[in-house]
């Protein structure tokens, strides 16, 4: 039982770390896949 609880805590910590890393480095597709010559509008 103790190993299971430690595994849950470890999974939670890893998930929080991954969430933080992804939120810091992720950018919208309009920024990531556009060049200087493209015109993108903000029309939804």
N, C-alpha and C positions, 0 to 999 in steps of 0.2 A: 504494500500500500504506500509506503514511504517513497519508493522509486517512482510510482505512478504520479504522486503529487509533485515530486521534483521534476518529472518530465513535463507535466502541465505548466509549471512555473517557467521552465526553460523554453517551452514552445511560445508562451506568452511574451517573454522577454525578446525572443528572436523575432516574433511578429511585430512588436513595437519598434524594434531597431530597423527592420525592413521597411516599415511604414514611414519612419522618419527619413531614411536614406532616399526612398523613392520620391517623397514629397519635396525633398531638397533639389533633386536633379531632374525631375520630370518637367518637360515643357510641352506646350500645346503643339499639335501637328502643324498648325499654320505657321508656327515659328520654326519648328524642327525641319520641315520639308519644303521650305520656300527659299528662293534665291533673291538676290537684290533686284532682279527685274520683274518680279511677280507682284501683281496688285491684288490684294485680298480685301474683300469688304466684310463688315461685321453683320451682314444680313442673316437672320436665322430662318 
